Amino acid sequence: MKNRQTRLNLFLPYNRTRMEKFFERRAAKGWVVDGLSRTSLFWSFHRTQPQPLHFAVAYPPPLTSYNPDFCENRLAFRALCEKDGWKPVISTDTMEIFCNESEDPVPLHTDAVVEIASIHRAMRRSLIRPYIISLLILTTFLGIASFTTLPDISLYTISGVTLGCLGMGLLILLLITRIIHYYFWYHKAKKSVEQAGIIPDPRGSNLSVWIISIAIFLLWVTHRATYNMACTGVGYLLIYLLISKLHFQLKCPHWLTGTLVAIVLVAIPTVSILTEDAIFDPRDTYADLPLTMEELISEQDVEPQFLITSDARSVDCPLMNSKNVLVWSDTQPYTCITYLILDVHFPPLYDWSVDQLKYHYNVTPIPYVTPASAYEEIDIDHPAVNTAYRLQEDNENCYLLCYDTRVVKFDATWDITPEQFLTICTELQP
Amino acid sequence: MPRQKFKTLTEQMFYVLLCLREECYGLDMLDKIPTMTDGRVRVGSGTLYNLLEQFADVGIIRETKNEGRRRSYLLTDKGHAMLKAEYERLNAMTADYRNFLKEDRV
């Protein structure tokens, strides 16, 4: 028979009455709460005889040392509570949960005015402060990502940047919502206390935090797994565990640890996404080019003397490739083809990506500054290509091919033949 | 309009301050207040701790002894003034009540 149980913590930290009722219901079924995980995500229970216990959640003064048993203020607080039969069962920096076996104990809180002030003091310290710090960090990261991506807005379609920005955006939204939710409840509660002397229960639960946390975690894991970087993921996990364990040694207060852990949790995936795969450190992973010059040269009957391949930009290999393939010849003029492959796996971004690539070719010319440029749709008889455009600027031979989930922009330095055009369409199709 | 902090006292605040006209331990106050009020008013231990802390923060009371878990407190001059002001407010209210009842009878 199982003697221990774990349950998700779906309560907002300032929803004391719901927590108390939950513990009392569980105790009546024979499960008494005895712990809260360090991440505040799980309650743990042990089995006892079903009994009508009373529970009370209090928001005591902050801990001055890591261990509540060495904190004088906390001990003085407990001594008062124990006088009325309230025994501490769980102790964190933010709250202390008490249990009382008496049939009709004196409530722990008897004045709503005092209680709302103590809740607000605890929440400002342990909820709002870490949220604001995390919000500042996230906004900075999002700002860096946006600033780096701004020169070429099509970079937003790339998985690393998209995932990073999406994750950061979700977190920012979550934090702002939580802060607004808290202050909305606090002002309503304060008013209610002044008028009626009761504290209303806050609506909602921690479920949104769970869903968004899992979504962000899955985004990150997917991102890691896509690049076969599970080892890096494990490494980060170890760093996180090391930091969360380190505060035992440092004996720093809980709010500082909470803030540090929040920073690490936010910073690690963000930095890893931004630095490893996306913006700052492009990696060359194009072992096999989908289209090589030889395939075109054989049709053009050109004998290459030497072949140079180089990366124009390798931002995020599975979703976006850009390659320059250059061929020099004694007998033929300078021959070069450059192509950019943009795979868009998020359908709503497809039209937007095509528009972004066409946009540059739809500007009004400014004499001596901007040359005439335009794009026009062209007819092409290829089963995989839905639409094709010719992009004209000076004497460029630049084309845009739109497949189902891929957009290809290529530029050749010579007038390509219809046969070469079809070869390109076939070789670069998804 | 939001109430100014400690401008008017709640019942619990009033009795805590009344207790602290003489030096008193927090633990003792839990028994003293029900005795003073014939069991009509009981202050929860969580409320008492928070009240003592908030009163001390704004200088209404001061800590006189700190013996680890046991701490004693005493009203300051500011606290005395506040208690007196609250007493006068309550008196004014009861006087208004009496006057109103007299008018009613007439």
Interface residues (C-beta under 8 A of the other chain):
Chain A: A56 A58 P60 P61 E72 L75 A76 F77 R78 A79 L80 C81 K83 D84 W86 V106 P107 L108 H109 T110 D111 V113 V114 E115 A117 S118 K190 K191 E194
Chain B: P2 R3 T10 E11 Q12 M13 G26 L27 L30 R42 V43 G44 S45 G46 T47 L48 Y49 N50 L51 E53 Q54 G68 R69 R70 R71
